[in-house]
Every structure is written in structure tokens, then in C-alpha cells.
Amino acid sequence: MIKRIALVGASSTGKTTVYELLKNKLPKYEFINESTRTVASYGFPINENGTDATQLAISSFHLEALLKPYNLVLDRCYMDVAVYTCFMDGIDRGTYDFIQDTWNRLKGEYTHYIYFPIEFESVNDGVRSVNEDWRRKIDDLFRSELDSIGKTYLTVTGSPMQRVDQILNFIK
């Protein structure tokens, strides 16, 4: 069975740091990097300024990742598209419905969900949103989505290496 491990949570919660550390621990896995920065590199606005085109571009990135026929660790997954789309102003109803319907069909494609709760303030790196209120609303919706999936998921806490150990134990 192919494993698809999705690291999920609001921005600036340590997902990418742990993702990078996992590369040394899971050499037989393919690692698919976070899509938002990739899409931003093409000139799409992201975070609170995201548009229909942004969300559809990110959607295609995640759909392509699911076509990979081997074990994966994903720094973000389709859940991110669904969650963030809920909080963007001006998203067309058709785009919203397409993303939510697609997410509902894909939930079962990921074998492991790893949730990163907010444990520290956002880091201003010029890309991430530093709007803490927006970030907390995003976090609440991630928890709600995870609770509605009907699968056991792991909430990681502590140092990056403690989180790596928790993940390795969870995916065994």
C-alpha cells in the first residue's frame, strides 16, 4: 500500500522544518514541497490576497502530487486548498464549490494526517501572512476538517526532533 503522509496546519507552525528533517529519516519516500511558494513564484497572489486563479493553481499542484505511485511526504495537501479557500474574499462560488467537492472526494487518498497546531507567533519572512487573527481562524478550520475526516490523525508538539519522532512512531 502506498503511504501518503500529509503535514497540515496553519502557516508558520513548523511543517517545513520537520519536513526537511524527515528526509533523512525516510529515505524510501518521495518528498513533495509546499505548493504556495511555488505558485507565488509564478506571480499568483497568496495568503489573504489569494484569488480564484491562485487556488486553482494550488489545486492542480496537489492533484498532480496524488498521481505519484510511491510513498510520499507532502508539505501541505489538498486540505490546505479547501481550508484557505474558505477565508479568501472574492472567491467565485464555482471555484469554491469545485475545491470543496474535490476535497471531499480526495480525503481518503492520504493515509496519514499530521497536524501542526499553532505553538508560536508567525515569522515574518516576507511571504507568510503575519495576521495572527486570520492564522488562528485557519487553524480552527484545520482542526474541524481533521475531526470530520473520520481517520485518526496525529497532533505533533515540542521541538522539531520530538515532532519527527512522534511522526515516525505514528506511521509505522
Phi and psi in degrees as a GROMACS rama.xvg file:
@    title "Ramachandran Plot"
@    xaxis  label "Phi"
@    yaxis  label "Psi"
@TYPE xy
-75.6372  133.345  ILE-2
-98.6486  134.121  LYS-3
-125.684  104.427  ARG-4
-99.5994  117.403  ILE-5
-106.501  122.946  ALA-6
-91.9108  119.101  LEU-7
-129.938  154.238  VAL-8
150.169  170.805  GLY-9
-62.8417  170.056  ALA-10
-66.8345  153.429  SER-11
60.4312  46.5779  SER-12
-117.104  3.96723  THR-13
100.827  7.16855  GLY-14
-60.3007  -48.7008  LYS-15
-67.5477  -37.1626  THR-16
-60.5383  -48.2179  THR-17
-68.1342  -39.6959  VAL-18
-53.3648  -47.9245  TYR-19
-64.2211  -38.8164  GLU-20
-68.5028  -33.7381  LEU-21
-66.071  -25.9644  LEU-22
-55.9321  -37.3871  LYS-23
-76.2497  -22.1949  ASN-24
-94.2271  -19.7328  LYS-25
-127.595  68.3748  LEU-26
-66.3075  -17.3759  PRO-27
-93.5188  11.412  LYS-28
-108.689  148.571  TYR-29
-91.4213  139.967  GLU-30
-112.002  124.052  PHE-31
-110.135  116.873  ILE-32
-75.5987  160.743  ASN-33
-50.9486  135.091  GLU-34
-87.1987  -27.2264  SER-35
-61.6284  -45.0744  THR-36
-65.7178  -35.2505  ARG-37
-62.0704  -47.5319  THR-38
-64.6967  -39.7306  VAL-39
-61.452  -33.4953  ALA-40
-65.6001  -19.4471  SER-41
-87.6716  -1.64547  TYR-42
99.5603  4.43991  GLY-43
-75.1932  137.181  PHE-44
-71.0237  143.964  PRO-45
-125.195  -177.607  ILE-46
59.0863  -138.122  ASN-47
-62.222  -20.1971  GLU-48
-92.2216  4.65093  ASN-49
-58.7173  153.066  GLY-50
-122.95  178.513  THR-51
-55.2609  -46.6345  ASP-52
-62.0861  -39.6566  ALA-53
-58.9757  -51.2217  THR-54
-66.5327  -36.2933  GLN-55
-70.5628  -34.666  LEU-56
-66.0072  -44.1269  ALA-57
-64.6699  -38.9515  ILE-58
-56.9706  -46.8085  SER-59
-65.2746  -35.1776  SER-60
-58.8835  -46.6402  PHE-61
-71.0195  -36.5188  HIS-62
-64.0845  -42.0086  LEU-63
-60.162  -40.6544  GLU-64
-60.3315  -37.0487  ALA-65
-70.3736  -12.2877  LEU-66
-79.6621  -13.3154  LEU-67
-66.9202  128.596  LYS-68
-91.7467  36.9691  PRO-69
-146.881  171.413  TYR-70
-61.5356  135.367  ASN-71
-129.27  148.145  LEU-72
-119.644  123.985  VAL-73
-114.921  122.781  LEU-74
-84.8584  83.2324  ASP-75
103.11  157.455  ARG-76
-150.619  -171.253  CYS-77
-63.6876  -24.2328  TYR-78
-56.9578  -37.2866  MET-79
-60.3675  -43.1904  ASP-80
-59.5691  -47.0804  VAL-81
-63.4337  -45.4064  ALA-82
-65.7042  -51.5165  VAL-83
-65.5702  -33.1687  TYR-84
-61.2568  -33.3457  THR-85
-61.5644  -23.9896  CYS-86
-109.374  12.7428  PHE-87
-102.052  129.4  MET-88
-72.9363  143.864  ASP-89
80.7914  8.34398  GLY-90
-72.8018  129.055  ILE-91
-61.7026  142.174  ASP-92
-57.9435  -37.2067  ARG-93
-64.5091  -41.5113  GLY-94
-64.0494  -46.2507  THR-95
-57.8107  -49.1656  TYR-96
-62.8507  -41.8348  ASP-97
-59.5161  -46.7446  PHE-98
-66.4709  -44.2063  ILE-99
-65.8027  -42.435  GLN-100
-63.3109  -42.2706  ASP-101
-63.6606  -44.509  THR-102
-59.0259  -43.8659  TRP-103
-61.9547  -32.3255  ASN-104
-78.1006  -25.7799  ARG-105
-95.4975  -12.8527  LEU-106
-47.7763  -41.143  LYS-107
-77.9447  -7.33714  GLY-108
-74.5904  -20.7172  GLU-109
-94.0448  130.885  TYR-110
-87.0043  -25.9702  THR-111
-140.655  128.611  HIS-112
-108.584  128.422  TYR-113
-116.579  114.161  ILE-114
-97.2125  130.19  TYR-115
-108.101  102.378  PHE-116
-74.562  163.746  PRO-117
-73.1166  120.111  ILE-118
-122.79  -7.17182  GLU-119
-155.208  163.705  PHE-120
-69.0237  154.879  GLU-121
-64.0994  145.353  SER-122
-94.8891  127.916  VAL-123
-82.7799  99.9217  ASN-124
-108.769  10.2657  ASP-125
85.0144  -6.2331  GLY-126
-118.879  -48.2673  VAL-127
-70.2279  151.872  ARG-128
-72.6231  142.51  SER-129
-110.529  14.2236  VAL-130
-79.9787  100.332  ASN-131
-66.803  -33.8167  GLU-132
-63.7294  -46.5663  ASP-133
-61.0759  -43.819  TRP-134
-62.077  -40.5465  ARG-135
-68.3931  -35.8725  ARG-136
-65.25  -40.3883  LYS-137
-60.9633  -46.095  ILE-138
-59.1519  -44.1038  ASP-139
-59.2085  -40.5801  ASP-140
-71.4583  -34.131  LEU-141
-59.4217  -47.2159  PHE-142
-61.9737  -41.6927  ARG-143
-62.2543  -45.0821  SER-144
-61.5304  -45.6179  GLU-145
-61.6438  -41.249  LEU-146
-67.0419  -26.3592  ASP-147
-87.0804  -12.1255  SER-148
-68.4427  -33.5347  ILE-149
86.2569  15.1651  GLY-150
-118.818  150.2  LYS-151
-70.4567  134.417  THR-152
-127.239  161.436  TYR-153
-105.699  130.533  LEU-154
-99.9219  120.39  THR-155
-100.219  144.356  VAL-156
-143.686  168.647  THR-157
94.5633  -161.247  GLY-158
-69.4058  164.067  SER-159
-55.1242  -43.5764  PRO-160
-69.2857  -34.2054  MET-161
-63.4932  -38.6895  GLN-162
-66.0002  -41.9415  ARG-163
-58.8173  -47.1513  VAL-164
-60.7171  -41.6108  ASP-165
-60.8159  -42.109  GLN-166
-66.0854  -46.2848  ILE-167
-59.7835  -39.5635  LEU-168
-67.2383  -37.0956  ASN-169
-69.7734  -36.8148  PHE-170
-89.5545  -3.1899  ILE-171
